[in-house]
Protein backbone atom coordinates (compact mmCIF):
# COMPACT_ATOMS: atom_id res chain seq x y z
CA UNK A 1 0.00 0.00 0.00
CA UNK A 2 1.25 3.47 -0.93
CA UNK A 3 2.36 5.21 2.28
CA UNK A 4 0.62 8.45 1.28
CA UNK A 5 -2.80 6.77 1.07
CA UNK A 6 -3.59 6.74 4.82
CA UNK A 7 -2.78 10.45 5.00
CA UNK A 8 -5.01 11.23 2.02
CA UNK A 9 -7.85 9.16 3.49
CA UNK A 10 -7.38 10.95 6.82
CA UNK A 11 -7.84 14.35 5.16
CA UNK A 12 -11.01 13.00 3.53
CA UNK A 13 -12.35 11.90 6.93
CA UNK A 14 -11.44 15.25 8.53
CA UNK A 15 -13.42 17.25 5.98
CA UNK A 16 -16.27 14.70 5.89
CA UNK A 17 -17.04 15.19 9.57
CA UNK A 18 -16.12 18.87 9.78
CA UNK A 19 -18.99 19.39 7.33
CA UNK A 20 -21.47 17.42 9.44
CA UNK A 21 -20.38 18.89 12.76
CA UNK A 22 -20.56 22.47 11.51
CA UNK A 23 -24.32 22.47 10.97
CA UNK A 24 -25.75 19.43 12.75
CA UNK A 25 -24.98 20.57 16.29
CA UNK A 26 -25.98 24.19 15.77
CA UNK A 27 -29.11 24.04 13.62
CA UNK A 28 -31.47 23.56 16.60
CA UNK A 29 -30.27 26.75 18.26
CA UNK A 30 -30.40 28.57 14.90
CA UNK A 31 -34.01 27.52 14.34
CA UNK A 32 -35.05 28.35 17.91
CA UNK A 33 -33.58 31.85 17.49
CA UNK A 34 -35.56 32.33 14.26
CA UNK A 35 -39.05 31.41 15.41
CA UNK A 36 -38.92 27.67 14.76
CA UNK A 37 -38.46 26.28 18.29
CA UNK A 38 -41.24 23.73 17.80
CA UNK A 39 -39.72 22.48 14.53
CA UNK A 40 -36.19 21.71 15.70
CA UNK A 41 -36.70 17.95 15.33
CA UNK A 42 -37.25 18.25 11.59
CA UNK A 43 -33.57 18.55 10.55
CA UNK A 44 -33.03 15.36 12.55
CA UNK A 45 -35.90 13.79 10.60
CA UNK A 46 -34.89 14.76 7.06
CA UNK A 47 -31.33 13.65 7.85
CA UNK A 48 -32.36 10.00 8.38
CA UNK A 49 -34.82 10.17 5.48
CA UNK A 50 -31.77 10.88 3.32
CA UNK A 51 -29.94 7.99 4.99
CA UNK A 52 -32.79 5.71 3.93
CA UNK A 53 -32.23 6.80 0.33
CA UNK A 54 -28.43 6.48 0.64
CA UNK A 55 -28.20 2.79 -0.34
CA UNK A 56 -29.51 3.67 -3.80
CA UNK A 57 -26.39 5.78 -4.35
CA UNK A 58 -24.08 3.20 -2.81
CA UNK A 59 -25.60 0.00 -4.13
CA UNK A 60 -26.38 1.26 -7.64
CA UNK A 61 -23.95 4.03 -8.53
CA UNK A 62 -20.80 3.46 -6.45
CA UNK A 63 -20.84 -0.33 -6.62
CA UNK A 64 -21.71 -0.69 -10.32
CA UNK A 65 -21.11 2.28 -12.57
CA UNK A 66 -18.77 4.97 -11.27
CA UNK A 67 -15.60 5.17 -9.24
CA UNK A 68 -16.29 5.89 -5.57
CA UNK A 69 -14.08 8.99 -5.42
CA UNK A 70 -15.97 10.59 -8.34
CA UNK A 71 -19.38 9.95 -6.78
CA UNK A 72 -18.07 11.38 -3.50
CA UNK A 73 -16.84 14.51 -5.24
CA UNK A 74 -20.03 15.21 -7.16
CA UNK A 75 -22.27 14.72 -4.11
CA UNK A 76 -20.23 17.10 -1.95
CA UNK A 77 -20.14 19.78 -4.66
CA UNK A 78 -23.92 19.62 -5.06
CA UNK A 79 -24.41 19.62 -1.30
CA UNK A 80 -22.26 22.70 -0.88
CA UNK A 81 -24.35 24.67 -3.35
CA UNK A 82 -27.62 23.64 -1.66
CA UNK A 83 -26.40 24.43 1.86
CA UNK A 84 -25.33 27.88 0.72
CA UNK A 85 -28.98 28.56 -0.19
CA UNK A 86 -30.53 27.22 3.04
CA UNK A 87 -30.17 30.35 5.25
CA UNK A 88 -31.94 32.51 2.65
CA UNK A 89 -35.14 30.52 3.30
CA UNK A 90 -35.26 31.01 7.08
CA UNK A 91 -38.48 33.05 6.83
CA UNK A 92 -40.20 30.10 5.13
CA UNK A 93 -39.98 27.08 7.48
CA UNK A 94 -41.32 24.60 4.93
CA UNK A 95 -38.82 25.62 2.25
CA UNK A 96 -36.06 25.73 4.86
CA UNK A 97 -36.72 22.11 5.84
CA UNK A 98 -37.14 20.99 2.21
CA UNK A 99 -33.75 22.44 1.29
CA UNK A 100 -32.20 20.70 4.29
CA UNK A 101 -33.69 17.48 2.96
CA UNK A 102 -32.14 18.09 -0.46
CA UNK A 103 -28.79 18.83 1.18
CA UNK A 104 -28.95 15.64 3.23
CA UNK A 105 -29.82 13.63 0.13
CA UNK A 106 -26.43 14.75 -1.16
CA UNK A 107 -24.53 14.27 2.11
CA UNK A 108 -25.79 11.05 3.71
CA UNK A 109 -24.66 8.67 0.94
CA UNK A 110 -21.13 9.98 1.45
CA UNK A 111 -20.92 8.48 4.95
CA UNK A 112 -21.04 4.88 3.75
CA UNK A 113 -19.15 5.83 0.60
CA UNK A 114 -16.19 7.31 2.48
CA UNK A 115 -16.05 4.25 4.74
CA UNK A 116 -16.10 1.78 1.85
CA UNK A 117 -13.48 3.85 -0.02
CA UNK A 118 -11.20 3.75 3.03
CA UNK A 119 -11.72 0.03 3.63
CA UNK A 120 -10.87 -0.66 -0.04
CA UNK A 121 -7.38 0.79 0.41
CA UNK A 122 -6.35 -0.67 3.78
CA UNK A 123 -5.30 -4.19 4.73
CA UNK A 124 -5.89 -4.31 8.52
CA UNK A 125 -9.30 -2.95 9.54
CA UNK A 126 -8.85 -3.07 13.32
CA UNK A 127 -5.48 -1.30 13.32
CA UNK A 128 -5.68 1.05 10.36
CA UNK A 129 -9.29 2.17 10.15
CA UNK A 130 -9.55 3.71 13.65
CA UNK A 131 -6.39 5.74 13.00
CA UNK A 132 -7.88 7.08 9.76
CA UNK A 133 -11.39 7.53 11.14
CA UNK A 134 -10.08 9.49 14.15
CA UNK A 135 -9.40 12.40 11.80
CA UNK A 136 -13.14 12.55 11.17
CA UNK A 137 -13.62 13.06 14.87
CA UNK A 138 -10.96 15.75 14.85
CA UNK A 139 -12.86 17.42 12.02
CA UNK A 140 -16.06 17.49 14.11
CA UNK A 141 -14.11 18.95 17.06
CA UNK A 142 -12.50 21.64 14.93
CA UNK A 143 -15.94 22.51 13.53
CA UNK A 144 -17.31 23.14 17.05
CA UNK A 145 -14.29 25.19 18.09
CA UNK A 146 -14.30 27.09 14.80
CA UNK A 147 -17.94 28.08 15.28
CA UNK A 148 -17.55 29.18 18.89
CA UNK A 149 -14.18 30.90 18.78
CA UNK A 150 -13.61 31.96 15.15
CA UNK A 151 -17.09 32.69 13.86
CA UNK A 152 -17.90 34.12 17.28
CA UNK A 153 -15.53 36.98 16.47
CA UNK A 154 -17.85 38.10 13.67
CA UNK A 155 -21.01 38.49 15.76
CA UNK A 156 -21.94 40.56 18.80
CA UNK A 157 -24.73 40.01 21.29
CA UNK A 158 -25.71 36.57 19.96
CA UNK A 159 -24.19 33.11 19.80
CA UNK A 160 -22.69 32.20 16.42
CA UNK A 161 -24.88 29.07 16.67
CA UNK A 162 -27.89 31.36 16.27
CA UNK A 163 -26.63 32.85 13.00
CA UNK A 164 -26.28 31.50 9.45
CA UNK A 165 -22.47 31.46 9.66
CA UNK A 166 -22.17 27.73 10.52
CA UNK A 167 -24.20 26.87 7.42
CA UNK A 168 -21.99 28.98 5.21
CA UNK A 169 -18.95 27.25 6.77
CA UNK A 170 -20.59 23.91 5.94
CA UNK A 171 -21.15 24.97 2.33
CA UNK A 172 -17.54 26.08 1.88
CA UNK A 173 -16.13 22.89 3.40
CA UNK A 174 -18.45 20.77 1.22
CA UNK A 175 -17.16 22.39 -1.95
CA UNK A 176 -13.57 21.97 -0.76
CA UNK A 177 -14.06 18.24 -0.09
CA UNK A 178 -15.88 17.86 -3.39
CA UNK A 179 -12.85 19.16 -5.25
CA UNK A 180 -10.42 17.19 -3.09
CA UNK A 181 -12.31 13.94 -3.65
CA UNK A 182 -11.22 13.80 -7.29
CA UNK A 183 -7.61 13.45 -6.09
CA UNK A 184 -8.33 10.43 -3.86
CA UNK A 185 -7.04 6.95 -4.80
CA UNK A 186 -8.97 5.38 -7.66
CA UNK A 187 -11.68 3.07 -6.31
CA UNK A 188 -13.41 1.26 -9.18
CA UNK A 189 -16.93 -0.12 -8.86
CA UNK A 190 -16.51 -3.56 -7.29
CA UNK A 191 -19.72 -5.00 -8.74
CA UNK A 192 -19.39 -3.61 -12.27
CA UNK A 193 -21.33 -5.65 -14.79
CA UNK A 194 -23.49 -7.44 -12.23
CA UNK A 195 -27.27 -7.55 -12.63
CA UNK A 196 -29.10 -4.62 -11.06
CA UNK A 197 -32.08 -5.28 -8.80
CA UNK A 198 -33.95 -3.46 -6.07
CA UNK A 199 -32.75 -6.11 -3.61
CA UNK A 200 -29.13 -5.39 -4.41
CA UNK A 201 -29.62 -1.63 -4.40
CA UNK A 202 -31.06 -1.53 -0.86
CA UNK A 203 -28.59 -4.09 0.41
CA UNK A 204 -30.79 -7.18 0.70
CA UNK A 205 -28.40 -9.21 -1.47
CA UNK A 206 -25.63 -8.23 0.92
CA UNK A 207 -27.88 -9.24 3.80
CA UNK A 208 -28.37 -12.67 2.18
CA UNK A 209 -24.61 -13.17 2.09
CA UNK A 210 -24.17 -11.90 5.64
CA UNK A 211 -27.15 -13.68 7.14
CA UNK A 212 -26.77 -15.28 10.54
CA UNK A 213 -28.65 -15.00 13.81
CA UNK A 214 -25.84 -12.90 15.27
CA UNK A 215 -25.84 -10.48 12.34
CA UNK A 216 -29.61 -10.06 12.51
CA UNK A 217 -29.39 -9.31 16.23
CA UNK A 218 -26.60 -6.82 15.54
CA UNK A 219 -28.74 -5.05 12.92
CA UNK A 220 -31.83 -5.04 15.16
CA UNK A 221 -29.84 -3.63 18.08
CA UNK A 222 -28.21 -1.02 15.84
CA UNK A 223 -31.65 0.08 14.68
CA UNK A 224 -33.13 0.18 18.18
CA UNK A 225 -30.24 2.02 19.86
CA UNK A 226 -30.48 4.81 17.26
CA UNK A 227 -33.99 5.65 18.46
CA UNK A 228 -32.77 7.12 21.79
CA UNK A 229 -29.63 8.45 20.08
CA UNK A 230 -31.76 10.92 18.14
CA UNK A 231 -32.68 12.66 21.39
CA UNK A 232 -29.00 13.43 22.01
CA UNK A 233 -28.22 14.93 18.62
CA UNK A 234 -31.43 16.95 18.56
CA UNK A 235 -31.81 18.18 22.11
CA UNK A 236 -28.46 17.98 23.91
CA UNK A 237 -27.22 21.26 22.34
CA UNK A 238 -30.50 22.96 23.36
CA UNK A 239 -30.20 21.44 26.86
CA UNK A 240 -26.59 22.64 27.19
CA UNK A 241 -27.64 26.13 26.10
CA UNK A 242 -30.53 26.12 28.60
CA UNK A 243 -28.17 24.96 31.37
CA UNK A 244 -26.19 28.18 30.96
CA UNK A 245 -23.07 27.05 29.08
CA UNK A 246 -21.49 30.02 27.29
CA UNK A 247 -20.31 28.19 24.16
CA UNK A 248 -22.71 25.32 23.35
CA UNK A 249 -21.00 24.29 20.10
CA UNK A 250 -17.56 24.12 21.73
CA UNK A 251 -19.02 22.35 24.77
CA UNK A 252 -20.63 19.69 22.59
CA UNK A 253 -17.29 19.12 20.86
CA UNK A 254 -15.97 17.70 24.16
CA UNK A 255 -17.73 14.50 23.15
CA UNK A 256 -15.67 14.32 19.98
CA UNK A 257 -12.51 15.07 21.96
CA UNK A 258 -13.13 11.94 23.97
CA UNK A 259 -13.77 10.12 20.68
CA UNK A 260 -10.19 10.87 19.65
CA UNK A 261 -8.74 9.22 22.75
CA UNK A 262 -10.91 6.12 22.48
CA UNK A 263 -10.45 5.86 18.72
CA UNK A 264 -6.68 5.71 19.12
CA UNK A 265 -7.08 3.06 21.82
CA UNK A 266 -9.56 0.96 19.83
CA UNK A 267 -7.00 -1.56 18.49
CA UNK A 268 -6.07 -2.36 22.11
CA UNK A 269 -9.71 -2.66 23.14
CA UNK A 270 -10.39 -5.01 20.21
CA UNK A 271 -7.75 -7.39 21.54
CA UNK A 272 -8.97 -7.15 25.14
CA UNK A 273 -12.73 -7.09 24.66
CA UNK A 274 -13.66 -8.35 21.22
CA UNK A 275 -16.60 -7.15 19.13
CA UNK A 276 -19.46 -8.12 21.46
CA UNK A 277 -18.18 -6.48 24.63
CA UNK A 278 -17.08 -3.35 22.83
CA UNK A 279 -20.64 -3.01 21.55
CA UNK A 280 -22.01 -3.69 25.05
CA UNK A 281 -19.76 -1.06 26.64
CA UNK A 282 -20.80 1.44 23.97
CA UNK A 283 -24.51 0.95 24.63
CA UNK A 284 -23.96 1.01 28.39
CA UNK A 285 -22.31 4.40 28.07
CA UNK A 286 -25.46 5.72 26.37
CA UNK A 287 -27.59 4.66 29.32
CA UNK A 288 -25.18 6.33 31.76
CA UNK A 289 -25.02 9.53 29.70
CA UNK A 290 -28.78 10.05 29.65
CA UNK A 291 -29.02 9.21 33.35
CA UNK A 292 -26.38 11.85 34.14
CA UNK A 293 -28.29 14.44 32.12
CA UNK A 294 -31.49 13.58 33.98
CA UNK A 295 -29.91 13.82 37.42
CA UNK A 296 -28.05 17.03 36.51
CA UNK A 297 -31.01 18.82 34.94
CA UNK A 298 -32.86 20.34 37.97
CA UNK A 299 -29.81 22.16 39.32
CA UNK A 300 -27.80 22.32 36.09
CA UNK A 301 -24.91 20.35 37.65
CA UNK A 302 -21.97 21.30 35.48
CA UNK A 303 -19.71 18.31 36.01
CA UNK A 304 -22.46 15.76 35.39
CA UNK A 305 -23.41 17.38 32.09
CA UNK A 306 -19.77 17.53 31.01
CA UNK A 307 -19.21 13.85 31.88
CA UNK A 308 -22.37 12.97 29.97
CA UNK A 309 -20.99 14.74 26.90
CA UNK A 310 -17.54 13.17 27.32
CA UNK A 311 -19.14 9.73 27.33
CA UNK A 312 -20.01 10.31 23.68
CA UNK A 313 -16.55 9.05 22.77
CA UNK A 314 -17.33 5.60 24.16
CA UNK A 315 -20.91 5.73 22.89
CA UNK A 316 -19.88 6.43 19.31
CA UNK A 317 -16.55 4.62 18.94
CA UNK A 318 -17.48 1.44 20.73
CA UNK A 319 -20.77 1.04 18.91
CA UNK A 320 -20.71 2.79 15.53
CA UNK A 321 -17.05 2.44 14.57
CA UNK A 322 -16.93 -1.11 15.94
CA UNK A 323 -20.12 -1.82 13.99
CA UNK A 324 -18.62 -0.47 10.76
CA UNK A 325 -15.57 -2.68 11.22
CA UNK A 326 -17.75 -5.69 12.11
CA UNK A 327 -19.81 -5.23 8.93
CA UNK A 328 -16.70 -4.84 6.78
CA UNK A 329 -15.10 -7.95 8.22
CA UNK A 330 -18.26 -9.93 7.51
CA UNK A 331 -18.35 -8.63 3.91
CA UNK A 332 -16.57 -9.48 0.68
CA UNK A 333 -15.17 -6.87 -1.70
CA UNK A 334 -18.16 -7.23 -4.05
CA UNK A 335 -20.70 -6.22 -1.39
CA UNK A 336 -18.61 -3.82 0.70
CA UNK A 337 -20.45 -0.65 -0.35
CA UNK A 338 -23.83 -2.40 -0.19
CA UNK A 339 -23.11 -3.65 3.32
CA UNK A 340 -21.97 -0.26 4.58
CA UNK A 341 -25.00 1.31 2.88
CA UNK A 342 -27.26 -1.19 4.62
CA UNK A 343 -25.79 -0.20 8.00
CA UNK A 344 -26.36 3.50 7.20
CA UNK A 345 -29.93 2.65 6.14
CA UNK A 346 -30.72 0.81 9.38
CA UNK A 347 -29.00 3.22 11.80
CA UNK A 348 -28.80 6.79 10.48
CA UNK A 349 -31.83 6.08 8.31
CA UNK A 350 -34.75 4.16 9.81
CA UNK A 351 -33.54 4.25 13.43
CA UNK A 352 -32.77 7.96 13.52
CA UNK A 353 -35.94 8.81 11.58
CA UNK A 354 -38.17 7.07 14.10
CA UNK A 355 -36.06 8.41 16.97
CA UNK A 356 -36.28 12.00 15.76
CA UNK A 357 -40.05 11.80 15.45
CA UNK A 358 -40.46 10.23 18.89
CA UNK A 359 -38.03 12.67 20.51
CA UNK A 360 -39.79 15.61 18.84
CA UNK A 361 -43.21 14.44 20.02
CA UNK A 362 -41.97 13.88 23.56
CA UNK A 363 -40.21 17.26 23.64
CA UNK A 364 -43.24 19.11 22.28
CA UNK A 365 -45.46 17.25 24.73
CA UNK A 366 -43.34 18.50 27.63
CA UNK A 367 -43.05 21.95 26.00
CA UNK A 368 -46.81 22.54 25.68
CA UNK A 369 -47.48 26.25 25.32
CA UNK A 370 -44.17 27.28 26.86
CA UNK A 371 -41.17 28.55 24.90
CA UNK A 372 -38.61 26.32 26.67
CA UNK A 373 -38.48 23.34 29.01
CA UNK A 374 -38.00 23.92 32.73
CA UNK A 375 -35.06 22.21 34.49
CA UNK A 376 -37.45 19.75 36.14
CA UNK A 377 -39.05 18.93 32.78
CA UNK A 378 -35.64 18.32 31.25
CA UNK A 379 -35.09 15.68 33.93
CA UNK A 380 -38.26 13.83 32.97
CA UNK A 381 -37.31 14.13 29.30
CA UNK A 382 -33.87 12.51 29.68
CA UNK A 383 -35.10 9.53 31.71
CA UNK A 384 -37.06 8.31 28.67
CA UNK A 385 -34.07 7.67 26.32
CA UNK A 386 -32.11 6.32 29.31
CA UNK A 387 -34.74 3.62 29.90
CA UNK A 388 -35.03 2.80 26.18
CA UNK A 389 -31.26 2.45 25.76
CA UNK A 390 -31.13 0.24 28.86
CA UNK A 391 -33.68 -2.14 27.37
CA UNK A 392 -31.70 -2.40 24.09
CA UNK A 393 -28.50 -3.03 26.06
CA UNK A 394 -30.11 -5.91 27.94
CA UNK A 395 -31.49 -7.44 24.71
CA UNK A 396 -28.14 -7.28 22.90
CA UNK A 397 -26.10 -8.61 25.84
CA UNK A 398 -28.30 -11.65 26.22
CA UNK A 399 -28.84 -12.47 22.54
CA UNK A 400 -25.67 -11.61 20.56
CA UNK A 401 -23.14 -14.43 20.12
CA UNK A 402 -20.58 -14.25 17.31
CA UNK A 403 -16.88 -15.13 17.24
CA UNK A 404 -15.76 -12.87 14.39
CA UNK A 405 -12.13 -13.98 14.42
CA UNK A 406 -12.97 -17.54 13.33
CA UNK A 407 -14.81 -16.75 10.11
CA UNK A 408 -13.42 -13.63 8.52
CA UNK A 409 -12.67 -13.61 4.81
CA UNK A 410 -9.90 -11.49 3.33
CA UNK A 411 -11.73 -8.25 2.44
CA UNK A 412 -8.79 -6.15 1.34
N, C-alpha and C positions, 0 to 999 in steps of 0.2 A: 504493500500500500504506500502510495506517495505520502511523504511526511507532511506535506503542506495541506493535505485533505482534512485532517482533524481541525486545523486552525480555520480553514474556510467554512467548514460545517459549523464551527463554534460561532463565527460571525453571523451566519444565517440564523442560528438559534437565538442569539442576542437580539437581533432586529425583530425576529418573529414575535418574541414575547415583550419587547419594548412597546411594540405596536398595540398589543392587547392590553398591557398594563396601563398605557397612557389614557385610554378612554373608559375601560371597563370598571375601574375602581371609582372614577370620578363622576360618571354620568348620572348617578342617582342624586348627588348633591347639586349638579347642574340643573337637572329637571326640577328639583324641589325649589331652587332659587328662581325658577322661571314659570311658576304657577302650575307645575305638573306633579305635585307631591303624591297624588293618588295614582299616578301612572308609572311610578319608578320601577315596577316589576316588569314592565313591557320590554325594555332592552334585554332583560334576562329571560324573556320568553322568545323574542325573535332570534336571539343568539342560538338557542338550541334548535329552533325550527331550521335554521341554516345548517346546523350539524346533522339534522336528519337528512337533508338533501346532499350533504357532503359525499356520501358513498358514490353518488352518480358521477361526480368528478373523478374520484379515485378509482372506482371500479371500471369505469368506461373509458375515460380520457387518459389518465395517467398510466393505467395498466396496459392499455391496448393500442393507443394511437400516437401519443406524443411523449416526448422525453419529460421526465418529472420536473427538471429544472425550468423548462420552458413554460409548463403549466403554472408552476409556482410564480414565475415572473409576471405572466399576464394577469393572474388573479390579484396580485398585490398592486399592480399598476391601476387596474380598474377600481380596486377598493380605495386606493388613495384619492382618486378623483371623486368618488361618491362621498367619502368622509369629509372632504373639503366643502361639500355642499350642505351637509347636515345642519350646521349651526344656523344657516340662513332660513331654516324652516321652523325655528323655535316657536314662532307665534302660531303655528299650525300643528298641534300635537299629532294628528293622524299622519300628516305628511312626514313629520319628524320621525315617527316610529317606522313608517314604511321605508324611508331612506336608510334607517339603521338596519332594517331587514335586508335591503339590497346590499349594503356594505357587508353584513355578516355572511350573505350568500357567497361573496367573494372571499372572505377571510377564513371561514371555518374549514373548508376543504384543505387549506394549507397546513392545518395542524397535523393531520394524518399524513399528508404529503411530505412535509419536512421530516417527520419521523421515518417514513419508509425510505426517503432519499438518504438519510443518515445511515440507517441500518444496511442499506445496499453497499455502502463503502467502508464498513468496518468489519472486523473479523471476530471480535470478542465483545458480545453485547454487554455482559455484566461489568466489565472493566472499562470499556471505551465509551459506551453510550452515556453513562452518568457524567463523565468528565466533559462531554460535548454538550449534553443537555443542561448542565449547570450554568452555561452561558446564557441560556434562555431565562433562567431565574435571575441572573445578574441584570439582564435587560429589563425585566419587570421592576427590579429594585431601582435601577437608574431612572426608569420612567417616573416612579413615585417621587424620588428625590428631585428630579428635574422639574416636575410640576410644582412642588412645594417651594423649592429654593431658587430656581431659575425663573420659571414663569411668574412666580410670586413677586419678582422684582418689577414686573410690568403692570401690576394692578395695585390699587390702593383702596382700603376700606372693605374689601371682599376677599374671600379665599379664591385662589386661582381655579380650584375645583368647580367653582360656581360660574366660571366664564367659559367661553368657547375655545380658549387657548389649548387645552389638552386635546381637543378634537383636531385642531390644526396641526399640532405636533404629531398626532397619529397619522394624518394624511401625508405629511412630509416624510415620515419614516416608512410608510407603506410604499411610496414611490421610490425611495432609496433602495429598499429591499427588492422591489420589483426589478429595478435595473441590475442590482447585484446578482440576482438569481441566475441571470443568463451567463454569469461567469463560473457558476458552480460546476462540479464534476458531472460529466455526461451520464445520465441515468436513463437508459432506454426502457421502453415499455416491456415489462417482463412477460406479459401475456399476449404479445403481438400475434395476430393471426388466429387467435382462438375465437370460437363462436361466442357471440354476444347474446346475453339473456338477462332478463330482469333479475333472476336469481343471482347471477354473477355480479351484476351491478350493485345490488344492495348487500352483497357479502354472504348470501346464503350458500353459495358453492363453497366459499371458504369455510363456513360453519360446518358443512358436510364433511370436509376434510379434517376439521379440528374436533369433531364431535366426540364427546366423552362426558360422563356425569360430572366430573370435576370441572370441565370447561363450561358446561351449562351453569353450574353453581357459581362459578366465577363471574360469568356474564350477568346472571340474575342479581348477584350481590353488587356488582358494579353499577347496574341500573338503579337498584334500590338506594344505595348510599348517596347517589347524586341527587336524590330528592331533598334530603336535608341540607346537602351542600349548597343548593341554590339560595337558601336563606342567608348563608355567610356572604356570598358574593354580592347579593342584592342589598342586604340590610346592615352588614357589619360596618361599612363606611359611614352610613347614616347614624348608627349607634355610637360609633367613635366620635363623630361630630357632636352628637347630643350630649355625650359624656364630658364635653369640654376640652377635648384635645385640640391644640392650636393648629396642627398640620395633619389633617386626616390622611391625605395621600401618602405622606412620608411615614406616618404611623403604621398604615396598612402594609407598607413595604417591609416592615420588620418581619412579617411572615415569610417573605421571599428571602430575607437575609438568613433566616434559619434554614430555608431550603438549601442554600449554598452549602452550609456546613454538612447537612445530612446527605446531600447529593454526592459530595466528595467522599463521604464515609460509606456510601452504599455498597461498593464492592466488598468491604469488610463485613457489613451486615448480611450480605448474601451468603457468605461463607458460614457465618455464625447462626443465622436464623432460617435461611431458606425462604422460598416464595411464600408459603402459607403464613408463616409467623410474621413476616414483614407486612403482609396484607392485614393481618389481625392487629398488629401494633398501629398501623396507619388508621384503621377504623376506630380503634380505641381512643386514639388522640382526638378524633372528631367529637366523640362523646364528652371527653374531658373539656374540650374547648368550649362547647356550648354550655356545659354546666358552670364553668368559670364565668362566662358572660352573664348567666342567669343570677348567680350569687352576687356578682359585682354590681349588677344594674341599679339596685335601689340607692346605694350610696356612691356609685361611680368609682368603685375601688380601682385605682390606677393600675396597681401591680397585677391584679387578676386579669384585667382586660389585656394588658401587655403580654402576659403569659399565654392567654388564649390566642392572641395573634401569632406569637412565636411558635405555637404548636402547629401552625399551618405547614411548617417545613416537614414535620413528620407526617401530617395528614396527606399532603400532596405527594411527597417523594415515595413514601412507603406504600401508598396505594396506587396512584396513577402511573408513576414512572415504573414501579415494579410491574404493574399490569401491562404496560406497553412492552416491557422486556419479555414478560411471560407470553404474551400473544406472539411476539416475533419468534421466540424460541419454539413455539408450537407450529409455526408456519413454514412453508417452503417459499422459495424465491418467487414462484409463479403467483402466489396468493398474498404476498406480503402487503401490498397496498390495499387489497380488499380486506384483509384481516384488520389492519390498522383503521381502515374506514369503518368497519363494523364496530370496533371499539368506540370510535368517535360517535357513531350513530346511537349506540346504546347508552353511553355516559353523557357526553356533552349535548347529545340530541334528545332522545326520549326522556331520559332521567331528569336532565336539567329543565326541560320544557314542563314536565309535570311538576317538578319542584318549584319552579318560578311561579306557576299559577297557584299552587297551594300556599306558598309563602306570601304571595301578594294578597290572596283572600284572607289569610290569617292576620296579616298586618293591617289590612283595611278594616277587618272586623274589630280589631283592638283600637284602631284609630277613630272609628265612628265619625263624629262631626268635628273632632279636634284637628289641629294642624300638625301635631306631633305626639308621639307616645310619651307617657310619663315614665319615670324611672321604674316604678312598680309594674307598669304594663310591659316594659321591656323584659323584666324578669319572667313574667308569664310567657312571653313570646319565645324566649330562648329555651325554655324547658321543653317545648314541643319538638324541635329538631334533635335535642339531646336524647329524648326518649326514643325517637324513630331510629337514630343512628345506633343506639344501644341494642335495639331489636335486630337490626341487620347484622351487627357484630356477633351476636349470639348465634344467629342462623348460619353465618359463614363459618364460624369456629367449629360448630358441631358437624357441618355437612361437607366441607371441602377437604378432599384427600387426593393429593397428586404429587408424585415424586418426579419432578421435571427432569432431574439430572439423568434419569435412566432411559429417556425416550427421545432426546432431542436430536433432530436431524441437523445437518450442516446447512445453515441458512445464509451463509456469506455469499 
